[in-house]
Amino acid sequence: MAVISIAMPAYNAEKYISYAIESVIKQTFEDWELIIVDDASTDSTPNIIEEYAKRDSRIRVYTEKENSGSARLPRLKAISMMDSKWVTYLDADDYLEPEYLKKMLSIANREKADIVLSKMVIIGDEGKTAYTIPKEGYDTTQVLSGKEACSRTIGEWQIGGNGLTSLLLYRKAVTDCNSKLINSDEIDTRKLFYCANRVALSNVRYYYRHNAESITKHLSVKTLGNMDTAEELLLFVKNEFGEDSLEYKKQTNVFIGTLIACTIDFYRLYFKIGYNQKIEIIDNIKRKFSLVLQLRDIADANSLTKFLFMTHYHLFMFSCLLMRLKSFFNVKSI
């Protein structure tokens, strides 16, 4: 049994996956296993990972028959196959510094931490460092309570979401393994932090390659699901921090901003969506607008936020009316 298990979801990752796997093989700490779950890739990814598995017995491969549409489900599949004490995650287009595992485990043991967070170095399209999370100058020697760590992700990510985690804690905190929400990792990470006793920060580097072709950055009906994720996260913050908390006010603003963005995306997608799907999306957006109107914090919001929200609300309701009228007259003319 390995001390550290690494979960790697992979889908059509032929461009960078060798680099990612090599960064694991080159780790100075050698008691690891790498579980790669191929999410029904259609490029040469399966051949690449099978070749690595033949060369190194610490690498295991599992292949899904159908694509899941997200990295979360393959990652969860990999974690379900583990029996180590610690788990970490590595996406197929990212990579680790050579002493990543050694340093992270050392901090976990020294600080008696349930989670050790890495410093995420975001690599831009030209291969240069765009920025880091936490920002340069942030005190990465801190050890936080789980609730405080969770708080520092609300509104903006002051700290990163990747690192070394107790496998026991992960299985305790992440229980909804069948969630279909887009970006549901946003919720998983907060729940994981909240359930931890001690979360240690670090300056150990995880290199995150900015992927402009990611499904979450392409405009599609699926991206409209971001508003469902934001609503779910708002409910989590309400339940755990309370309606009077600063965290709830911050997440309310995130929810409103996400709802407005998704409404704009809906307009852009309008002529690409069938009538029945339009009705389903409209009903969902209307329900979320109604939810915002009931929130106490909307009354306390600054004038610009309130103006933007109410403008989009009235424009949306007017467009719904026009759609209904168009449908009515089309039926009458048949």
C-alpha positions, 0 to 999 in steps of 0.5 A: 500500500502506497503512502500517497495516492495521486488521482489523475482524470484524463480526457483527450490529453495527449498534448500534455499528459506525458509531462504530467506523468513524468512530473510524478515519476521524477518525485524525490518521494517514491512511495506513491501510486498514480491512478489514471482514469481515462474518460473515454478519450478519442485521441492517443491518450489511452495508448500513452497511459498504457505505455507508462503503466507497463513501464512503472507498476506504481501507475494504474489505469482505469478506462471509462466506456462513456465520457462523463463530461467533467473531470470530477467523476473520473477523479472520484472513480480514482479515489474510490480505488485507493487505500492509502493514507493520503490523496492528492490530485493532478490534472492531465495538463498540469505538473508538480515540482520535483519535491512536491510529495516530499515537502507536502507530507513533511508539512502534514506530519509536522503540523498534524494537518488534515490538509496541506495546500499547495501554491498554485502557479497558473501558467498562461497560454505562452508558458509564462507564469500569469499569477499565483494563488495565494498571491505572492507575499501571502503568508504561506506559513499559516495553519488554519481551522477548516472553517477559516480555510473555507471562509478564505475561498468565499467571494474570491480564492485567497488560497488554492484548492489543491493539495494533500488531503487525508483520504479518510477526511475526503470520503467523509466530506465528499458524499454526493458522488453523483452530482451533475452540477458543472464545476461541482469541485467548487462545492466539494473543496469548500465542504472538504475544508469545512470538515477539516480540523487543521489546514496548513498552507505551503509554498510548495508549487503545483503548476496549473496550465490555463486551458482556454479550451476547457468546457467551463470556458466554452459557451454552451447550454452546459455552462448555464449550469454555473448558476445552479452551482452558485445557488448550491454554494449559496445554500451551503454558506447560508447553512454553515456560516449563517445569513448574518455572516460576511461570507453569506454577503460575499456569496450572495454577490457571487450568485447575483453576478453568476446569474446575470452572466448566465442570463446574458449567455442565454441570450447569446445561445437563444437561437441555438436552443430548441423551444422546450429547452428554452422553456426549461432554462427560462423557468430555472432563471425565473426561479433564481431571480425570484430567489434573489428578490427574496434575499435580505442582502439585495436590499442592502446592496450598493446602488450599482449592484442593485441597478444591474440586477434590476435591469437584467431582471426586467429585460429578462422578464420582457424577453420572456413575454416576447417569446410567449407572444411570438409562440402564441401568434405562431400557433394562431397562424397555423 
